[in-house]
Amino acid sequence: MGNSLPKYNFIDRLKDKQPVFLKGLLALLLADVMIDPNNLIFRVKYVLFVFVLLVWTVGFRPKMNRWDSKLAYVAVFIGVFMPFYALSVGIINSVLHNVPVGNLVYLNSFFFFLLVLVTMNNTSYLTVLFNRSSLMIVLVTLLIYASLVLNPLWFKSLYQYFVMDKNVAAYALRNYGKITMLMIFYKTSSILVFPLSYYLYKILIDQKTKARFVQYLLTVLIMVTLFLSGTRANVLSLFLILIFYLGFFTYRRSKTWFVLVVSAGLVLFLLMLPSVWEVFMNRHEASNAIKFGYLPSYADFFDQNLLSLFFGQGIGGIFYASVLNRMVGVTELTYLELIRIWGIPIAVIFGVILIWPLVREIKSKKLSHLFIAYLAFLFIAGTNPLLLSSTGMLVLVYVFSMSFGKSERFEKLKS
């Protein structure tokens, strides 16, 4: 009897189908964190995270090039060292000061940056997955808004579900002159700067792709959703991205028209500057009052805890916020939070890592649609805790993979 053929076992089949499974799981994970950042709706975020890592290990190849090695070190620093360092410091502070450790709000999220190891060598479908997943935010936001017009009872139910029960959205009334509008802020809405930049690039710069109507429609819906979010950073980023692409489009068509458009834009900016300054710096406005009110509290905390300025307070640490008259463990001032939790040295290293993709793009003397969106995201993150969440970590995974990955080079805005 001759030699029998080797058995085609389950592991072999999984290896053959691994790219398909991995793409599907990544799509589900991205969609989940866009809609359910608090993991209270579907409750599968961590399950999907583990499955992505398990499926990835089936096809893992240990050989790495120079960029792979650098990203691997960054992944270990952010995804392993930063959470465990902050946890250790938090426990030490708890023992020394005989106070209980608070909520571990920043612990789990940093593990998600490890997914850059999964995506950095296979970025061919990442932009599509990321942009399409983020469109779920548009769908949910506009459905909530439409329910107010179609049936107030639906709106009441959705308010109870998304705002009160799941804490993934916030509603507020905002005045624009004599017009009062309802704003619906979905916690992950800031991510929409990425598909906005991408579709504007396709429409105004690339101008080669089909399905133009779909791209125009999606762009308009994204802009409406960002405007309806009501946050100053979102709205300002929306207009700055739009102005950038319109200016670049004009520059490519006519230098004369570009000069005229820029001149008109500068005049308009100077005319609007007092109003913009009032909107962003008015300390009597409720949201601004809280943000500005945190500043003296941070100053007092660091003044009384000099060691925390250098070593951090650690995850679970809290401090007194005079503006709220209570102890808090999380604020919206993300970059000050980095210093409070991790201390100046680690916060500086993390900050350098954050701007690494931007520096690389500037050195290449080319700007991509990703560059513009990421710049806007880092601006928004200054007053939004999204960066330090699992959703924010997946944004970083996307940016770093597309910036340093080798399977696809995303389109450039050629000068």
Secondary structure by P-SEA (a helix, b strand, c coil): cccccccccaaaaaaaaaaaaaaaaaaaaaaaaaccccccccccaaaaaaaaaaaaaacccccccaaaaaaaaaaaacccaaaaaaaaaaaaaaaaacccccccccccccccccccccccccccaaaaaaaaaaaaaaaaaaaaaaaaaccaaaaaaaaaacccccccccccccccccbbbbbbbccccccaaaaaaaaaaaccccccccaaaaaaaaaaaaaaaaaacccaaaaaaaaaaaaaaaaaaaaaccaaaaaaaaaaaaaaaaaaaaaaaaaacccccaaaaaaaaaaaaaaaaaaaccccccccccccbbbbccccccccccccaaaaaaaaaccaaaaaaaaaaaaaaaaaaaaaccccaaaaaaaaaaaaaccccccccaaaaaaaaaaaaaacccccccccccc
